[in-house]
Amino acid sequence: MINMSSEKSIPNTLRVSVAAVFTALVCASTMVLSIYLPATRGYFNIGETMIYITALIFGPYVGAFAGGVGSMLADIFLGYGHYAPATLVIKACEGAIVGFLGRRVFASKNAVYWKTFTTVVGIIVGAILCLVGLTYYTGETELYLGIPPPENPSIVLNVSPVFWYGLGLAVAVLIALTGFLFEPEFGWTVVSILIGGSEMVLGYFLYEYFVLVGPGAIAEVPINIGQMTVGLVVAVPVVKMVWRYLPDLRRIA
């Protein structure tokens, strides 16, 4: 059974201020780093990280506004205006889903169940990260750093498969250890992001398939899955640290 956590309301003026600040942060984080992938001619960005941080800390309303509007502005500024209407809807829904699910608490206090659940989730996330990295992010990778991104790559890396094996294993172990040592229900936070991120992946696939490129839309699915997974891996530790030092933020929305 799922119940709402106890929450304190915050003034509308503060909510608006927070939404404005984090909208700018989502926009900036989306624009500041682009990774060009020669195999698919797609781009990877870290905007998902800030959407998840915003949604988990400030709830579904701020998460939806900052995610949708911030990401849409980034599309416009980067010259991808044809994506902007879809981005507004898709990223707003993503932020709302993560913010809503991330604030659920459960009546069950069975620690063994939650530790097992979190371990399984950790293995799944580690496997996804490893598989996507090995398939689409191994070899020569071009990084574009700056706002706006430069015409030529700032850094060219040669990513070894060993990196992805190690990263996938490390992520799986860290998620499992967090569940066993600190917070048995940690897996639910991860699942909240996976559900919201899956909406993003599906939303862009449908938009690209029916509006932009047709069957070629399938090529962007792994890129978006990788973007979701990396966003999860970065955002969750940040949010946990914020909640540790500012626990009252867990009770506002």
N, C-alpha and C positions, 0 to 999 in steps of 0.2 A: 504494500500500500504506500502511495506517495502522498506526502503532505508538503505544504508550503513551509519554508523556514520562516521564523519570526523576522520581520523586517521593520525598520524605522523609515518613515517618510523623510525626504529631504525637500527643502524649498524649491519651487519651480525655477526661481532665478538661478540657484546653484546648479540645478539639473541642466538648464540651458547652457550655462557657462561650461560645465563639464562636457556636454555634447559638442560644443563648438571647439574646445581644445582638442578633444580626441578625434573629431572629424579631421582637423588639420594634421594630427599625428598619423591617422590612417592614410591620408593622401600622401604625406611625405614619405612614409615607410614603403608605400607602393611604388613611388617614383625613384627612391634613392638607390636601389640596387636592382639591376636587371641581368639575368643570365641568359645569353643567347644559346640556343640549342640547334646546332647545324642539322641534326638528323630530322628534326620536325619543323625547323624555322619558327619555333615557338619561343616564348619568353617566360621566365620564372621570376616572381617577385616575392617580397617578404611582407606584403600587405596583410596577409591572413594572420600573421603573428599579432599585429596591433588590434585587429578586429576581435580576436579571441580574448586578448587581455582586457579590452574595453567591455566586452559582453559579460565576461565572468565577474569582473569587479563591479560594474555599474548596472548590470541587469539588461533585460531585453530591449527596453525602449531606447536607452542611450546606445546600446550595441547596434540596434537596427539603424538608427539615424547616422551614427558615425560610420558604420560599415557601408551603408548604401551611398550616402552623399560623398564621403571621403574617397571611396573607390571610384565613383563616377567622375569626380573632379580630376582624379589622377588620369583616367582614360582620356578626358578632354585635353588636359595639359600635355599629355604624351602623344597626342595626335591619333588616338583610337576612338574618335567620337562615335563611330558606328557601333561600338560596344556599350556606349554610355547608358542608353535606356535600359538595356538588359542588366548591366552591372548594378544600376540603382536598385532594381527589384531583387536580383539574386543575392547581392551582398547584404541588403537589408534583411532579407529572410534568414540568411546565414547568421547574422548577428543576433537576431531575435531568437532563433532556435537555440543557439549556444547559451545565450543569456537566460532563457527560460528554463532549459533543462539543467543548466549548471547550478541553479538555485534550488533544485529539488532536494529534499531530505527524505530518508526512508524510515519507516517504523521499525523494520527489522534491525536487531542489534547483533545478529549472528556474525561474529568476527571471522570465523573460519570461512563462511560463505563469501564474505567480501574480500578476504585475502586471496582466495582462489580465483574469484572473479577478476580482481585486479591483476593477478599473475597472468591469466589467460589473455586479458586485454593487452598487457605488456608484450607478450609473445606475438600477438597479431600485429601490433603497431611496429615492432622491430622487424618483423618479416616483410610488411608492406614497404617500410623505408628501405630495407636492403634490396628487395626485388625491383622497385622503381629506380633506385639509384644505379644498380647494376645494369639495368636495361637501357636507361635513357640519360644518365648523368656520368657515365664512365668515359674516359678518354679526354679529348680536348674540349674544354669548356671556356667560353668567353664571358667575362664579367664586365658590366657597365656600371660604374659608380658615379653618382652625382645627380643633381637636379638642375636642369634636365639632364638625362643620360647623354654622354658624349657620342659622337658619330662612330668613333673607333673604340674597341674594347680597352678598358683600363688595365685589366689583368687577363692573361691567358693561362689557364691551369691544365695540367694533365692529371686527371683524377684516376687513381688506381682502384681496381675492384676490391682490394684489401681494405680500403677506407670504408666502403659500404658494408662489408662483412663486420668489421669492427664496430661501426656506428650502430648498425642494427642490433648487434648483441648487447652493446652498452645500453641502448635505450630500453630494450626488453628487461635487462637486469635492474636498471634503475627504477623503472615503474614497479616491478615486482617488489623490490626492496622497500620502496616507499610505502606500499600497501602493507607489508609485513611489519615494518619498524615504526611507522609514524601514523598512517591514516588508512585503515582497511578499505574505506569507501572511495579511495583515490581513483579507482578504476572508473567510477561514474563520471567524474570530471572529464576524463579522457574520452569516454563514450559520448558525452555531450558534444565535444568538439568533432568527433567522427561523424555524428549524425548531421550536425550543421554543415560540416565540410562536404559531406556526401551530397547534400542539397546543392551546394555550390558547383560541384563537379557535374551533377546531372543537369542543373540549370544551364550551364554554359554549353554542354553537349547538345541539348535540345535547341538552344538559340542558334548555335553554329550550324547544326544540321538542317533546320527548317528555314533559316533566314540567310545565312552567309555562305557556307561552303558545301553543304550536303554531306555525303558520306565521309569526306575528308575530316569532319569534326572529330572522328574517333582518334586522330593523331594527338589531339590536345588533352584527351582524358588522362593519360599517365602524367602529363605535366601538372595538371590541376591536382591530381592525387598527391604528387610529390610536394606541391605547394601547401596543401592541407596538412600533410604529415610533418613537414618541417615547421610550419606554423605552430602545430601542436607541441612539438618537442621544445620549441623555444618559449612559447607562451605559458605553458603549465608551470615550470619552475618559477617564472617571474610572478605569476599570480599567487602561487603558494607562499613566496617570500613576502609579498605585499600583505596577504592575509595574516601571516605570522606576526608582522610588526604593526599592522593596522587592522586588528580583528573586527572593529566596528564596521568596516567596509563590507563584511559578509552579511550585514543585516540591513543594508540600504538598497534601494532600487530606484 
